[in-house]
Amino acid sequence: GEILASGTIKFTDIGELEEQLEKLAYLLSGYTEDDYRGLALAREIARNNYGFRVGAGYTQNHHDNGFSGLLLNLFYQGKTFGAEFNGIPPILANTAMVNPAVNVYPFTHVGFGASFIFCSDELSMAGKDVLGEEHWHGEYMSVLLGVNIRATHALRGSIYMGPTINTAINYQDTENIDHEYSGGFLMEFPPPAITLDMEYWFPNNMSLRFMFIMAGGRGMLDNGTDEEGMSTTYLILAAGYKFSL
């Protein structure tokens, strides 16, 4: 006898059987592991994928921390274009956020995009009727530019950065006296607004996604005698599901 071709596959989840058998067929046809990964990515990005994500996590500012609220996400992923919408409604927590994004892919593995963030942070306003405590409320709007990476057909990530274009901070001191700060364009290093995410897709069309989101701003009193800054950070883990057309 003569061995014409050989290949080896390893997996621990029976749900991966179909994908791994396909991989074995390519290996027996003379393709390398790298060849197969390239073909799998090309086939995946050629689809029109639609889906949603739901997540939650932790949030903090420099005064308080707590539950991030429920993240809701809708998305579309195509070969050369993608779009998504992240939102945290002010229902289960004292924060709210709106974060839409669009991106284009001139290259197989690399794309570029733009996004917008509006964040409203009332973490420390929950006990605002209690005397002797400081209470802060911050709102920021930011525009971001970023890079998207399609490392494999299963692994994706992105990083966006940008300036704050509007800030409103309400500071209530220990005697419940209000101080209102406002500000406009703010660009510094590190940037006041950053989003970072990594996502892994499993063979059953489900994914896990880690997200880091930071927004912030700086404002001054109307008379220009005082300045305050505030920022909000989210650490969120989300589960996603997609279907293809």
Secondary structure, 3 states (H helix, E strand, C coil): CCCCCCCCCCCCCHHHHHHHHHHHHHHHCCCCHHHHHHHHHHHHHCCCEEEEEEEEEEEECCCCEEECCCEEEEEEECCCEEEEEEEECCCCCCEEEEEEEEEECCCCCEEEEEEEEEEEECHHHCCCCCCCCCEEEEEEEEEEEEEEEECCCCEEEEEEEECEEEEEEEEECCCCCEEEEEECCECCCCCCEEEEEEEEECCCCEEEEEEEEEEEEEEECCCCCCEEEEEEEEEEEEEEEEEEC
